[in-house]
Amino acid sequence: MNARIAGALFLLLALTGTVWALDAAVLRRRRSRDARQPWWVEYSISFFPVILVVFVLRSFVVEPFKIPSGSMMPTLLIGDFILVNKYTYGIRLPVINRKVLEIDSPQRGDVMVFRYPPDTSLDYIKRVIGIPGDRIEYRGKRLWINGNEVPRRRIEEDYLSKERVQYLQLFVETLGSVEHEILIDGDAPSPPPHARAFPYAANCNYNSDGVACVVPPGHYFMMGDNRDNSSDSRVWGFVPDRNIVGKAFFIWLNLNELGRFGSFR
């Protein structure tokens, strides 16, 4: 959806900018001094700088997103409005999303927005679990990276999921220097129920206990924090670098829970 908004903004910017330039170069000279601008010229000139500022901010600085599902609970809830840093992972040309300047690369533990590989018109948000070259194993609801089990500790009080009205096991997981909470449904099966065909599918091995994948160059392995209620790289594969939108870093609004402002970093 945000990709479509970016495209619509670009078209509006091109249209109003063309009218502004045409008026400055040609139309203004043809009008008498006391003649009013045509309405379509007046509106275009008025809106052009506003659209330009919004377009530049959304394309290169920050972009707002709304969380539509519970796949990232308890970190992000349905209805959270978040801000996404657009330049953390490099400067990209708007609309076509092509990187023109390398700044940094995604790190394990980052919460990242990206274009959904099976349908790039959709934006998804998940946590970076594996970077290029990593061997990721998710077996028996436990996570291993390059042969090392990722540390986690159980929180005694279970988490009540309002989305499905069920209690889920709550853990704190440590990915490098990043500590974050995850949810586990003890009754859900370990392997993904519907793994699809995807590029580099040969890098993955599925069995009754889970999945193991080697992340190919230029790609990332993503998972939701709500581990048993997330469609992610276990199901539809790896995220290529060209699909990256930015790094999520701030909750600025949730109309259902106003106290969540700034509760995510």
Backbone hydrogen bonds, N-H to C=O, Kabsch-Sander energy under -0.5 kcal/mol:
donor,donor_aa,acceptor,acceptor_aa,energy
5,I,1,M,-2.0
6,A,2,N,-2.4
7,G,3,A,-2.0
8,A,4,R,-2.5
9,L,5,I,-2.8
10,F,6,A,-2.2
11,L,7,G,-2.1
12,L,8,A,-2.4
13,L,9,L,-2.7
14,A,10,F,-2.6
15,L,11,L,-2.5
16,T,12,L,-2.8
17,G,13,L,-2.4
18,T,14,A,-2.0
19,V,15,L,-2.1
20,W,16,T,-2.4
21,A,17,G,-2.4
22,L,18,T,-2.7
23,D,19,V,-2.6
24,A,20,W,-2.2
25,A,21,A,-2.2
26,V,22,L,-2.6
27,L,22,L,-1.6
28,R,23,D,-2.5
29,R,26,V,-0.6
30,R,26,V,-1.0
30,R,27,L,-0.7
31,R,27,L,-1.0
35,A,32,S,-1.4
41,V,38,P,-0.7
42,E,38,P,-2.6
43,Y,39,W,-2.7
44,S,40,W,-1.4
45,I,41,V,-2.6
46,S,42,E,-1.9
47,F,43,Y,-2.4
48,F,44,S,-2.1
51,I,47,F,-2.8
52,L,48,F,-2.4
53,V,49,P,-2.2
54,V,50,V,-2.3
55,F,51,I,-2.7
56,V,52,L,-2.4
57,L,53,V,-2.5
58,R,54,V,-2.7
59,S,55,F,-2.0
60,F,56,V,-2.4
61,V,57,L,-1.9
62,V,57,L,-1.3
63,E,84,V,-1.6
65,F,82,I,-2.3
67,I,80,D,-2.8
73,M,70,G,-1.5
75,T,72,M,-1.0
76,L,72,M,-2.0
79,G,67,I,-2.4
80,D,77,L,-2.2
81,F,253,L,-3.3
82,I,65,F,-2.9
82,I,80,D,-0.6
83,L,250,F,-2.4
84,V,63,E,-1.9
85,N,247,K,-3.2
86,K,61,V,-2.9
86,K,84,V,-0.5
87,Y,61,V,-0.5
90,G,87,Y,-1.5
91,I,101,L,-1.8
93,L,98,R,-3.1
96,I,94,P,-2.5
97,N,93,L,-1.6
100,V,91,I,-3.2
101,L,91,I,-1.5
103,I,104,D,-0.6
109,G,128,V,-3.1
110,D,107,Q,-2.3
112,M,110,D,-0.7
112,M,126,K,-2.7
113,V,246,G,-2.8
114,F,124,Y,-2.4
115,R,243,N,-2.8
116,Y,114,F,-0.5
116,Y,122,L,-2.5
119,D,116,Y,-1.3
122,L,119,D,-2.1
124,Y,114,F,-3.2
126,K,112,M,-1.9
127,R,223,M,-2.7
128,V,110,D,-3.2
129,I,127,R,-0.5
129,I,221,F,-3.0
130,G,221,F,-1.9
133,G,215,V,-2.5
134,D,131,I,-2.4
136,I,134,D,-0.6
136,I,213,C,-3.3
137,E,144,W,-2.5
138,Y,211,V,-3.0
139,R,142,R,-1.9
140,G,209,D,-2.4
142,R,139,R,-1.7
144,W,137,E,-3.0
145,I,148,N,-2.8
146,N,135,R,-2.9
148,N,145,I,-1.8
150,V,143,L,-3.0
153,R,172,V,-2.0
155,I,170,L,-3.1
156,E,154,R,-0.6
158,D,156,E,-0.5
159,Y,168,L,-3.1
161,S,159,Y,-0.7
161,S,166,Q,-3.4
162,K,160,L,-0.8
165,V,161,S,-1.4
166,Q,161,S,-1.3
168,L,159,Y,-3.0
169,Q,184,I,-2.6
170,L,155,I,-0.6
171,F,182,I,-2.4
172,V,153,R,-2.5
173,E,171,F,-0.6
173,E,180,H,-3.2
174,T,151,P,-2.5
175,L,173,E,-0.6
175,L,178,V,-2.9
176,G,174,T,-0.7
178,V,175,L,-2.2
179,E,177,S,-0.6
180,H,173,E,-2.4
182,I,171,F,-2.4
183,L,225,D,-2.5
184,I,169,Q,-2.3
186,G,184,I,-0.8
188,A,185,D,-1.6
195,A,192,P,-0.5
196,R,235,V,-2.9
201,A,198,F,-1.5
203,N,200,Y,-2.0
204,C,201,A,-1.9
205,N,212,A,-2.8
207,N,210,G,-2.5
210,G,207,N,-0.8
211,V,138,Y,-1.8
212,A,205,N,-2.0
213,C,136,I,-3.0
214,V,203,N,-1.5
215,V,134,D,-2.9
215,V,213,C,-0.5
219,H,216,P,-1.4
220,Y,239,V,-1.5
221,F,130,G,-2.5
222,M,220,Y,-0.6
223,M,127,R,-2.2
226,N,71,S,-2.4
227,R,183,L,-1.1
227,R,225,D,-1.5
229,N,226,N,-2.3
232,D,230,S,-0.8
233,S,222,M,-2.1
235,V,232,D,-2.6
236,W,232,D,-2.3
237,G,233,S,-1.0
238,F,199,P,-0.5
239,V,220,Y,-2.7
241,D,218,G,-2.4
243,N,240,P,-2.0
244,I,241,D,-1.7
245,V,113,V,-2.6
246,G,113,V,-1.7
247,K,85,N,-1.8
248,A,111,V,-2.4
248,A,246,G,-0.5
249,F,83,L,-2.2
250,F,83,L,-1.0
252,W,81,F,-2.6
252,W,250,F,-0.6
253,L,81,F,-1.2
257,E,254,N,-0.6
260,R,257,E,-1.8
261,F,258,L,-1.2
262,G,251,I,-3.7
263,S,260,R,-2.4
